[in-house]
Amino acid sequence: MSLSVIKANSLNHIVSTKQEQLTILDDVSLTINKGESVAIIGSSGAGKSTLMSLLAGLDTPTSGSIELLGKTLEDLDEEQRAALRSHSVGFVFQSFLLIPSMTALENVTLPCLLKGMDVDEQRARTLLEQVGLANRTHHTPNELSGGEQQRVALARAFMVEPEVLFADEPTGNLDQVTAERVVELLFELNSKHGTTLVMVTHDPSLAARCDRTIQLAAGKVVGESHA
């Protein structure tokens, strides 16, 4: 029997503006199993990134429930949700979110510090080597290209062997060659560590590499397909 790591039940997310109430997500339910790679696709404004932030516990839905790694998120306070994320969840964002004053190596070991763990510098070096940056360990983000920064972010995401990795348009800012390299790494690291991968993407070829694709339109799940 497959073990589910994410369960969302009847999620609704409504944002109030001065003029109106906007429904970003409308009655979304889904289950994602351990080790599965799932792409969330849809046009701009379909609610993809909002859904990902809710599933990761970065934001809370207007109504509905989410279970992440056996924990019901609405039962946890912000501190408990943050602890769950720092222990078990990795993130790769389109904007990298590296610390400018830190070297590549220091950026990769940052999750250890946030978790209160001993810094495993050897593991960080190995991960940087796996992403092809063995000779860039002491460079700061402004000394690295966009593609190199994204690979540092990828190494950082795997530093604490996350059970779930969320990737939001991980190749959005990259040229085609670098994007392909990052994608290879994402799936390679994913299979090596048995990590569950949840990816928001507008790239059909990237979505096709995932085990399953969930399609959103106007905040609703309108389609689902298996590879």
Buried (B, 14 or more C-beta within 10 A) or exposed (E): EEEBBBBBBEBBBBEEEEEEEEBBBBBBEBBBBBBBBBBBBBEEBBBBBBBBBBBBBBEBBBEBBBBBBEBEBBEBEEEEBBEBBBBBBBBBBBEBEBEEEBBBBBBBBBBBEBEEBEBBBEBBBEBBEBBBBEEBBEBBBEEBEEBBBBBBBBBBBBBBBBBBBBBBBBBBBBEEEBBBBBBEBBBEBBEEBEBBBBBBBBBEEBBEBBBBBBBBBBBBBEEEEEE
